[in-house]
Amino acid sequence: MSSLLGITGNSKNYDSYLEECGAVMDATDDIYAAQCYCPITDLENADMAYEWEYQPDTDFIGFMMPGGSMDEFQKALSAKLSDKFIDYYNSLGIVDFDGNSLTFDDARSGSAYDYVISELEKAATKHLTKMENGELDVDYSVEDYLAGNYTYSEFDFTTFSDVECDGHVYNDFLTWDGENATITDFDKYITSYNKRLKACLAFDDLTYAQGENEEMGNETTDTVHFDTTIAPLIEELKDDYPDEYAEYYDVYAATADDKEVQEKVYLLNPMNYLGSDEESDKAPYFRIRVGSFDPHTSVTVSMNLAMKIAETTDSDVDYAIVWDEPHGAADYSGEFTSWIEDITK
């Protein structure tokens, strides 16, 4: 919502909805600054992005459903989505904050992949430097931290409560030379640390179980499908998985013709207002933060959003991954208020 409000200011596309809910129509939607924590957005492409990142992990922790292991159909669909994401990403024309073009060669190579790794390394370097300098409220050394000799509190989405956990073993995928952190194995970063939270499909769930299925519902239908990329991929898997094709194809294929659903999908995606013909007033300042320990969506979602804002608008964009922070207010103490002070001088 924060990113959507910051990007779609005064767009006429929302007027009918504002009038329906009794909004004051002669007021403006002007936003001065948007702090966006771990934005869940670009929903029509989020299933692809999720499977690009989490395909190596076929077990899932569980969110809105019990955890478990994906079946063979889900694994096959995951592989199809991961491949399709490469074409989608490369079609965006993403450039980094220095104007360099970013593309994938395949799922684990190319300038875009290298950029993801570099941002994670930057986040880990900042965190370990703070730890060595005594700037973090922890009672263990960097060496103990990397070896997993510590405990931490984590929010359990199955019980919706905090639980005490043994520390992560970072040595499998991360090295530290005293000045710089290096990601040595991105797939192990996924399978041993930032583990898959949701099964395939992560957003437009096969059984309508995710919050996004409810988000697209209406007065008569509580949960609906919305991702138009899914039906063609299910059709490609028809011969190998005829039962799943019979169960899922028609309901996903129908989404392309559901104008009400597709309008909602469009209006909920701020990416549609960046570098397009859509007229809207963007906030002058954006600050986007996402945790390295956040398996709710792909890290590319917030990264793409930040770089597209920087490329296509005059807004100032402050983007970073924050190491070891989960889904939520991923930040270091004091940095958000320092940003507010800087932009209001």
Helices and strands as residue ranges (DSSP letters): H 2-7, G 12-14, H 15-20, E 33-37, H 43-54, E 59-60, E 68-69, H 72-91, H 111-132, H 142-147, E 151-156, E 161-166, G 170-172, E 174-176, E 181-183, H 186-192, H 211-215, H 230-236, H 242-253, G 254-257, H 259-267, G 270-273, E 285-291, H 299-312, E 316-322, H 335-343
